[in-house]
Amino acid sequence: MTIAGLAAAVVLGAVIGALGRLLAPGRESMPIWLTIGAGIVAAFAGTGLAQLFGLAGDGWSLWATILQIVLAVVGVFLVAAFWPERTHR
């Protein structure tokens, strides 16, 4: 993977994380950097799963994108469940 490919994956991961946060049920108290991190992990995992199952080609793949978004929703939901609530003082 080139530097440009890695940078694109980080940007795509941030977008995927934001979509995951929008689609995840409930209110999340986790910081935005953690949402972006979950999105980056989901982007890589979704691409890997799509390639593993033969659903991804050389370019953009609808199935890979769907897997990335679903994994981002699950990831944001799980991280938010274990992230401590903010207390207002």
N, C-alpha and C positions, 0 to 999 in steps of 0.2 A: 504494500500500500504506500502510495506517495504522500508527501506532505499535503498536497492539495486534496487528495482523497480523505485524509485524516481530518482536515479542516472542514470539509463538506460533511463528514460523518458527525462532527461535533455540532455543526449548525443544524443539521437534520435532527440530531438527537435533542437539541433544545426545542425545536418545533414539535417533535413527537412527545416530549415531556409536557409541553404546554397543552397539547391536545389531550394527553392522558389525564392531566389535572382537571381540565374542563369536563371530561367525560366520566371521571371517577365520582361515585356517589358520596355525598356528605361534604363537610367542610374540612379542608386540610389545614393543619397548623404548621406544616413543615416549611422551611425556607425555600426560596426560589432556586438556590444553588443545588439543593437536594432534588428538586423536581427536574432540573436540567440533567443532573447525574443519572436519575432513574430513566430519563428519556434516552440518554446516550447508551446506557446499558441495554435498554429495550431495542434501540436501533440496531446495535450489533447483534443481539440475540435473535431478533426477527429476521435479519438478513441471513444469519447462520442457519436458522431453522428452515428458511425458504430454500436455501441451497442444499441442505441435507435431504429435504423431501423432493428436490428437483423442481421446485416451483419458481425459481429465479433464473433469469437469463444473464446476459452480459450487461444490459442496461437497467432501466427502471422496471420494476415489477409490481403489479397491483397486489399480488399475494404477499410479497415481502412487506409492502406498506401496511396492509391490513394486519399482518402478524405483528409488526412493530407497534402499531397503535394499540392493539389488544394487549400486548405485553406491557406497554407503557401504562395503560389503565390499571392493570393488575399490579404492576410495580409501584405506582403512586399510591394505590389503595393499601398495599401491604406496608410500605414505608410509613405512610400516615398513621396506620394502626399502631405501629411500634414507636413512632416519634412522640416524645412527651409533649403534652399540651402546654401552651404558653399561659402563664399566670399574669393577670393584670393587677398591678399594684398601685 
